[in-house]
Amino acid sequence: MKVTMLLADAAQAVGGKLYVLGGGWSIASPGPTPMAIAIKIDVPWDQANQRHNLQLALFDEDGREAMVSTDTGEQAVEFSAEFEVGRPAGLRPGTPLDVPLAISIGPLPLRPNSGYVWRLTIDGQTRDEWRLPFSTRPA
């Protein structure tokens, strides 16, 4: 699968399209930072009509899962979903199928002057190009 990811201030997936506001940044403020991740997945023709599992997780610059404090303790920042795309009638064989996703994330308390990376996994596989690195400015 081919995946394109973009950090944004806000994003929506509506009617098979991505709508992105304030997209394309890689440096965040050092305080609690809201963000969105716009994702476009090109599903190969032969993987249509199959259920796929997706996981998106945030890691720190040392490769550890980024944790946030909650009322119940520390919790990893991760999202899981399933998706399936069908082949529209009349589509030329071999044509990849689009799956647009938008994930909105409330303010995260990120450390100043630090590096982070969102890592995407699909069906248990991850690739270098399925990573979205960013950093925070000093306080």
N, CA, C and O of each residue as an XYZ file, in Angstrom:
556
protein
N       0.836     -1.171      0.000
C       0.000      0.000      0.000
C       0.884      1.238      0.000
O       1.954      1.258      0.608
N       0.427      2.245     -0.677
C       1.102      3.536     -0.660
C       0.331      4.436      0.307
O      -0.899      4.473      0.281
N       1.061      5.162      1.159
C       0.441      6.029      2.162
C       1.060      7.408      2.084
O       2.280      7.543      1.990
N       0.226      8.431      2.124
C       0.672      9.818      2.223
C       0.086     10.378      3.507
O      -1.119     10.276      3.740
N       0.955     10.984      4.361
C       0.490     11.554      5.635
C       0.958     13.001      5.732
O       2.020     13.363      5.226
N       0.136     13.826      6.400
C       0.418     15.248      6.539
C      -0.072     15.729      7.892
O      -1.220     15.485      8.264
N       0.796     16.415      8.634
C       0.370     17.058      9.878
C      -0.353     18.351      9.539
O       0.037     19.066      8.616
N      -1.405     18.645     10.287
C      -2.205     19.835     10.012
C      -2.797     20.382     11.306
O      -2.802     19.717     12.342
N      -3.294     21.607     11.217
C      -4.034     22.177     12.343
C      -5.405     21.520     12.451
O      -5.908     21.292     13.551
N      -6.009     21.217     11.294
C      -7.319     20.562     11.259
C      -7.446     19.806      9.939
O      -6.856     20.197      8.932
N      -8.216     18.724      9.953
C      -8.452     17.942      8.734
C      -9.784     17.207      8.849
O     -10.223     16.838      9.938
N     -10.412     17.005      7.691
C     -11.646     16.227      7.614
C     -11.595     15.351      6.372
O     -11.025     15.737      5.352
N     -12.189     14.180      6.463
C     -12.369     13.310      5.307
C     -13.866     13.271      5.018
O     -14.645     12.736      5.807
N     -14.261     13.842      3.882
C     -15.676     13.947      3.537
C     -15.851     13.593      2.060
O     -15.163     14.141      1.199
N     -16.764     12.687      1.777
C     -17.077     12.351      0.391
C     -15.887     11.861     -0.407
O     -15.787     12.151     -1.600
N     -14.983     11.127      0.219
C     -13.839     10.576     -0.487
C     -12.699     11.548     -0.705
O     -11.758     11.247     -1.439
N     -12.774     12.731     -0.066
C     -11.724     13.739     -0.210
C     -11.228     14.178      1.155
O     -11.941     14.073      2.153
N      -9.991     14.676      1.188
C      -9.420     15.254      2.411
C      -9.500     16.769      2.331
O      -9.165     17.370      1.310
N      -9.946     17.373      3.416
C      -9.960     18.826      3.550
C      -9.002     19.168      4.684
O      -9.202     18.752      5.824
N      -7.954     19.935      4.359
C      -6.864     20.190      5.288
C      -6.727     21.690      5.528
O      -6.734     22.480      4.585
N      -6.602     22.077      6.799
C      -6.407     23.472      7.185
C      -5.088     23.566      7.943
O      -4.860     22.829      8.902
N      -4.232     24.469      7.512
C      -2.949     24.647      8.188
C      -2.080     23.415      8.104
O      -1.503     22.997      9.108
N      -1.975     22.827      6.931
C      -1.257     21.566      6.776
C       0.188     21.744      6.341
O       0.563     22.758      5.753
N       0.987     20.730      6.645
C       2.347     20.690      6.154
C       3.393     21.179      7.123
O       4.511     21.487      6.709
N       3.075     21.260      8.387
C       4.079     21.731      9.351
C       4.826     20.560      9.972
O       4.366     19.419      9.943
N       6.001     20.874     10.540
C       6.788     19.831     11.205
C       7.403     20.335     12.514
O       8.177     19.621     13.152
N       7.059     21.564     12.913
C       7.532     22.110     14.187
C       6.315     22.624     14.951
O       5.551     23.446     14.444
N       6.145     22.125     16.187
C       4.983     22.478     17.010
C       5.410     23.385     18.157
O       6.592     23.477     18.489
N       4.440     24.043     18.746
C       4.718     24.850     19.931
C       5.065     23.920     21.091
O       4.707     22.742     21.070
N       5.765     24.447     22.112
C       6.179     23.577     23.212
C       5.077     23.281     24.234
O       5.285     22.464     25.131
N       3.937     23.911     24.122
C       2.850     23.666     25.074
C       1.893     22.613     24.543
O       2.178     21.963     23.538
N       0.752     22.440     25.216
C      -0.265     21.502     24.720
C      -0.647     21.855     23.281
O      -1.062     22.978     22.993
N      -0.503     20.893     22.400
C      -0.632     21.147     20.970
C      -1.735     20.297     20.349
O      -1.622     19.072     20.302
N      -2.813     20.947     19.866
C      -3.799     20.191     19.097
C      -3.263     20.004     17.677
O      -2.508     20.839     17.180
N      -3.650     18.925     17.039
C      -3.204     18.672     15.673
C      -4.169     17.715     15.002
O      -5.047     17.130     15.637
N      -3.981     17.574     13.712
C      -4.730     16.579     12.943
C      -3.738     15.893     12.014
O      -2.707     16.459     11.650
N      -4.063     14.686     11.645
C      -3.251     13.949     10.688
C      -4.152     13.574      9.525
O      -5.148     12.869      9.689
N      -3.779     14.062      8.341
C      -4.488     13.714      7.116
C      -3.746     12.544      6.486
O      -2.535     12.612      6.272
N      -4.471     11.476      6.192
C      -3.870     10.257      5.646
C      -4.620      9.849      4.380
O      -5.849      9.783      4.362
N      -3.853      9.575      3.319
C      -4.436      9.025      2.093
C      -3.764      7.683      1.841
O      -2.546      7.607      1.676
N      -4.562      6.638      1.814
C      -4.055      5.294      1.571
C      -4.487      4.873      0.171
O      -5.667      4.939     -0.175
N      -3.515      4.438     -0.628
C      -3.812      3.858     -1.935
C      -3.809      2.343     -1.763
O      -2.756      1.721     -1.624
N      -4.998      1.766     -1.776
C      -5.134      0.313     -1.607
C      -4.982     -0.338     -2.978
O      -5.703      0.019     -3.910
N      -4.055     -1.289     -3.117
C      -3.901     -1.981     -4.397
C      -5.184     -2.710     -4.800
O      -5.955     -3.169     -3.957
N      -5.381     -2.798     -6.086
C      -6.567     -3.431     -6.670
C      -6.836     -4.805     -6.066
O      -7.983     -5.145     -5.773
N      -5.774     -5.599     -5.878
C      -5.966     -6.962     -5.398
C      -6.223     -7.049     -3.894
O      -6.467     -8.138     -3.374
N      -6.172     -5.907     -3.185
C      -6.471     -5.905     -1.748
C      -7.805     -5.231     -1.431
O      -8.117     -4.961     -0.271
N      -8.582     -4.966     -2.473
C      -9.920     -4.407     -2.269
C     -10.833     -5.496     -1.719
O     -10.544     -6.688     -1.828
N     -11.936     -5.061     -1.129
C     -12.938     -5.965     -0.566
C     -12.355     -6.869      0.513
O     -12.822     -7.990      0.716
N     -11.330     -6.373      1.204
C     -10.729     -7.069      2.343
C     -10.648     -6.088      3.508
O     -10.413     -4.894      3.319
N     -10.843     -6.603      4.693
C     -10.736     -5.768      5.889
C      -9.261     -5.588      6.235
O      -8.493     -6.551      6.238
N      -8.871     -4.341      6.527
C      -7.492     -4.006      6.886
C      -7.490     -3.343      8.261
O      -8.400     -2.585      8.595
N      -6.466     -3.633      9.050
C      -6.309     -3.044     10.378
C      -5.241     -1.962     10.321
O      -4.190     -2.132      9.702
N      -5.531     -0.855     10.976
C      -4.633      0.288     10.983
C      -4.355      0.695     12.424
O      -5.260      0.692     13.258
N      -3.122      1.042     12.716
C      -2.767      1.591     14.023
C      -1.824      2.764     13.795
O      -0.897      2.685     12.989
N      -2.074      3.849     14.514
C      -1.239      5.038     14.473
C      -0.805      5.316     15.902
O      -1.643      5.465     16.792
N       0.509      5.386     16.126
C       1.029      5.576     17.484
C       2.098      6.656     17.478
O       2.831      6.824     16.503
N       2.173      7.385     18.585
C       3.154      8.454     18.749
C       4.340      7.940     19.562
O       4.167      7.342     20.624
N       5.555      8.185     19.043
C       6.790      7.780     19.706
C       7.660      9.005     19.946
O       7.589      9.983     19.202
N       8.484      8.943     20.995
C       9.408     10.044     21.258
C      10.697      9.828     20.471
O      10.838      8.839     19.751
N      11.641     10.771     20.616
C      12.866     10.705     19.829
C      13.760      9.525     20.193
O      14.682      9.199     19.446
N      13.502      8.883     21.324
C      14.259      7.700     21.725
C      13.592      6.401     21.271
O      14.063      5.311     21.594
N      12.495      6.521     20.521
C      11.810      5.335     20.020
C      10.845      4.702     20.999
O      10.322      3.617     20.742
N      10.599      5.373     22.133
C       9.635      4.855     23.117
C       8.260      5.444     22.824
O       8.137      6.553     22.304
N       7.225      4.673     23.171
C       5.873      5.202     23.023
C       5.729      6.468     23.856
O       6.108      6.495     25.027
N       5.183      7.511     23.252
C       4.925      8.747     23.983
C       3.744      8.520     24.915
O       2.720      7.968     24.515
N       3.897      8.948     26.146
C       2.860      8.747     27.157
C       2.295     10.099     27.586
O       3.013     11.098     27.627
N       1.009     10.116     27.902
C       0.367     11.309     28.456
C      -0.298     10.927     29.773
O      -0.734      9.791     29.959
N      -0.365     11.882     30.671
C      -1.005     11.659     31.967
C      -2.509     11.794     31.829
O      -3.009     12.733     31.210
N      -3.230     10.834     32.421
C      -4.687     10.884     32.458
C      -5.131     10.700     33.905
O      -4.301     10.524     34.797
N      -6.420     10.742     34.131
C      -6.955     10.538     35.482
C      -6.626      9.151     36.016
O      -6.578      8.943     37.228
N      -6.402      8.212     35.117
C      -6.132      6.828     35.525
C      -4.658      6.454     35.401
O      -4.306      5.282     35.536
N      -3.788      7.442     35.143
C      -2.353      7.170     35.035
C      -1.812      7.510     33.665
O      -2.438      8.248     32.904
N      -0.649      6.972     33.355
C      -0.001      7.211     32.067
C      -0.646      6.344     30.978
O      -0.986      5.182     31.203
N      -0.802      6.943     29.797
C      -1.436      6.222     28.697
C      -0.695      6.530     27.403
O      -0.310      7.673     27.154
N      -0.499      5.495     26.575
C       0.128      5.687     25.263
C      -0.819      6.465     24.351
O      -2.039      6.394     24.494
N      -0.235      7.206     23.414
C      -1.024      7.965     22.440
C      -1.093      7.128     21.169
O      -0.134      7.054     20.400
N      -2.247      6.499     20.966
C      -2.401      5.632     19.799
C      -3.861      5.546     19.384
O      -4.774      5.758     20.183
N      -4.052      5.228     18.107
C      -5.382      5.107     17.520
C      -5.417      3.823     16.699
O      -4.437      3.472     16.042
N      -6.539      3.134     16.741
C      -6.719      1.924     15.947
C      -8.015      2.028     15.163
O      -8.987      2.626     15.625
N      -8.022      1.445     13.977
C      -9.227      1.450     13.145
C      -9.157      0.293     12.162
O      -8.098     -0.298     11.950
N     -10.282     -0.015     11.576
C     -10.358     -0.965     10.480
C     -10.935     -0.239      9.280
O     -11.749      0.673      9.426
N     -10.508     -0.649      8.087
C     -11.082     -0.077      6.875
C     -11.174     -1.157      5.804
O     -10.435     -2.142      5.803
N     -12.102     -0.929      4.906
C     -12.304     -1.825      3.763
C     -12.813     -0.969      2.620
O     -13.687     -0.123      2.810
N     -12.278     -1.183      1.457
C     -12.715     -0.420      0.297
C     -13.124     -1.400     -0.800
O     -12.451     -2.402     -1.047
N     -14.238     -1.088     -1.448
C     -14.728     -1.938     -2.531
C     -14.369     -1.358     -3.887
O     -14.030     -0.180     -4.002
N     -14.446     -2.185     -4.900
C     -14.166     -1.735     -6.261
C     -15.444     -1.199     -6.890
O     -16.427     -1.931     -7.007
N     -15.444      0.061     -7.296
C     -16.619      0.600     -7.986
C     -16.824     -0.073     -9.346
O     -15.861     -0.463    -10.007
N     -18.062     -0.201     -9.744
C     -18.375     -0.799    -11.045
C     -17.715      0.001    -12.159
O     -17.747      1.232    -12.154
N     -17.122     -0.701    -13.106
C     -16.545     -0.057    -14.274
C     -15.132      0.478    -14.091
O     -14.550      1.009    -15.037
N     -14.575      0.349    -12.903
C     -13.215      0.834    -12.671
C     -12.221     -0.060    -13.409
O     -12.323     -1.286    -13.369
N     -11.263      0.569    -14.082
C     -10.269     -0.183    -14.856
C      -9.463     -1.108    -13.937
O      -8.961     -0.649    -12.911
N      -9.326     -2.385    -14.269
C      -8.552     -3.314    -13.446
C      -7.129     -2.797    -13.204
O      -6.479     -2.266    -14.105
N      -6.664     -2.970    -11.956
C      -5.328     -2.533    -11.575
C      -5.283     -1.142    -10.966
O      -4.252     -0.730    -10.435
N      -6.396     -0.411    -11.037
C      -6.437      0.941    -10.482
C      -6.422      0.892     -8.957
O      -7.249      0.203     -8.359
N      -5.479      1.623     -8.303
C      -5.505      1.662     -6.833
C      -6.746      2.403     -6.344
O      -7.287      3.256     -7.047
N      -7.191      2.070     -5.139
C      -8.407      2.647     -4.570
C      -8.042      3.565     -3.401
O      -7.247      3.197     -2.536
N      -8.633      4.763     -3.384
C      -8.332      5.771     -2.360
C      -9.089      5.513     -1.069
O     -10.273      5.178     -1.078
N      -8.381      5.674      0.042
C      -9.002      5.678      1.367
C      -8.487      6.927      2.091
O      -7.362      6.926      2.590
N      -9.301      7.997      2.154
C      -8.882      9.182      2.893
C      -9.311      9.077      4.359
O     -10.445      8.698      4.652
N      -8.404      9.411      5.269
C      -8.695      9.411      6.705
C      -8.213     10.713      7.319
O      -7.186     11.256      6.911
N      -8.946     11.210      8.291
C      -8.523     12.391      9.046
C      -8.682     12.071     10.524
O      -9.752     11.663     10.975
N      -7.614     12.262     11.262
C      -7.635     12.005     12.701
C      -7.360     13.315     13.418
O      -6.287     13.901     13.268
N      -8.326     13.770     14.192
C      -8.171     14.994     14.980
C      -7.717     14.624     16.377
O      -8.266     13.718     17.004
N      -6.703     15.338     16.861
C      -6.100     15.022     18.145
C      -6.152     16.262     19.022
O      -5.665     17.327     18.640
N      -6.744     16.116     20.195
C      -6.821     17.233     21.134
C      -5.437     17.641     21.613
O      -4.449     16.988     21.278
N      -5.354     18.708     22.390
C      -4.053     19.203     22.853
C      -3.248     18.129     23.588
O      -3.697     17.558     24.581
N      -2.055     17.875     23.073
C      -1.141     16.925     23.710
C      -0.068     17.704     24.462
O       0.506     18.642     23.909
N       0.215     17.339     25.706
C       1.279     17.998     26.457
C       2.647     17.457     26.030
O       3.156     16.495     26.605
N       3.220     18.085     25.025
C       4.499     17.635     24.479
C       5.659     18.362     25.149
O       5.545     19.532     25.515
N       6.785     17.647     25.307
C       7.978     18.243     25.908
C       8.595     19.274     24.961
O       8.651     19.046     23.753
N       9.059     20.410     25.502
C       9.745     21.397     24.662
C      11.059     20.837     24.117
O      11.694     19.982     24.734
N      11.450     21.340     22.946
C      12.737     21.023     22.340
C      12.953     19.504     22.213
O      14.026     18.989     22.528
N      11.918     18.807     21.749
C      11.960     17.345     21.632
C      11.497     16.907     20.253
O      10.831     17.655     19.538
N      11.858     15.694     19.896
C      11.429     15.118     18.633
C      10.400     14.024     18.859
O      10.445     13.304     19.856
N       9.476     13.912     17.923
C       8.419     12.911     17.980
C       8.211     12.344     16.580
O       8.633     12.935     15.586
N       7.558     11.199     16.522
C       7.195     10.629     15.234
C       5.884      9.854     15.378
O       5.711      9.057     16.300
N       4.969     10.109     14.445
C       3.765      9.292     14.325
C       4.141      8.122     13.429
O       4.674      8.323     12.338
N       3.870      6.903     13.877
C       4.212      5.695     13.118
C       2.919      4.955     12.784
O       2.127      4.623     13.666
N       2.728      4.709     11.502
C       1.535      4.025     11.017
C       1.851      2.555     10.759
O       2.897      2.220     10.203
N       0.937      1.689     11.169
C       1.045      0.259     10.915
C      -0.258     -0.185     10.254
O      -1.347      0.134     10.730
N      -0.134     -0.923      9.153
C      -1.311     -1.468      8.470
C      -1.120     -2.972      8.361
O      -0.114     -3.448      7.835
N      -2.091     -3.705      8.861
C      -2.061     -5.176      8.833
C      -0.745     -5.719      9.397
O      -0.179     -6.677      8.870
N      -0.267     -5.088     10.484
C       0.940     -5.542     11.157
C       2.236     -5.129     10.482
O       3.314     -5.470     10.967
N       2.156     -4.403      9.377
C       3.355     -3.962      8.663
C       3.555     -2.475      8.844
O       2.596     -1.704      8.862
N       4.809     -2.075      8.978
C       5.142     -0.656      8.999
C       6.316     -0.444      8.051
O       7.129     -1.343      7.838
N       6.391      0.742      7.493
C       7.462      1.081      6.552
C       8.031      2.432      6.928
O       7.365      3.231      7.587
N       9.256      2.689      6.513
C       9.890      3.972      6.819
C       9.073      5.147      6.306
O       8.992      6.180      6.971
N       8.465      5.003      5.130
C       7.693      6.112      4.567
C       6.341      6.295      5.266
O       5.626      7.257      4.986
N       5.990      5.384      6.164
C       4.748      5.523      6.924
C       5.026      6.164      8.280
O       4.374      5.846      9.275
N       5.991      7.061      8.304
C       6.370      7.774      9.531
C       6.192      9.266      9.284
O       6.441      9.761      8.184
N       5.760      9.969     10.318
C       5.531     11.411     10.208
C       6.248     12.102     11.365
O       5.664     12.277     12.435
N       7.520     12.501     11.162
C       8.289     13.102     12.262
C       7.968     14.593     12.427
O       7.631     15.281     11.464
N       8.080     15.066     13.652
C       7.960     16.493     13.951
C       8.700     16.769     15.246
O       9.060     15.846     15.977
N       8.921     18.039     15.524
C       9.605     18.421     16.754
C       8.889     19.588     17.406
O       8.022     20.222     16.806
N       9.271     19.860     18.652
C       8.701     20.998     19.381
C       9.801     22.044     19.575
O      10.979     21.712     19.706
N       9.394     23.302     19.589
C      10.318     24.411     19.813
C      10.726     24.446     21.291
O      10.019     23.919     22.151
N      11.871     25.070     21.573
C      12.251     25.253     22.985
C      11.211     26.120     23.711
O      10.505     26.906     23.079
N      11.125     25.975     25.006
C      10.157     26.752     25.802
C      10.540     28.226     25.821
O       9.848     29.035     26.438
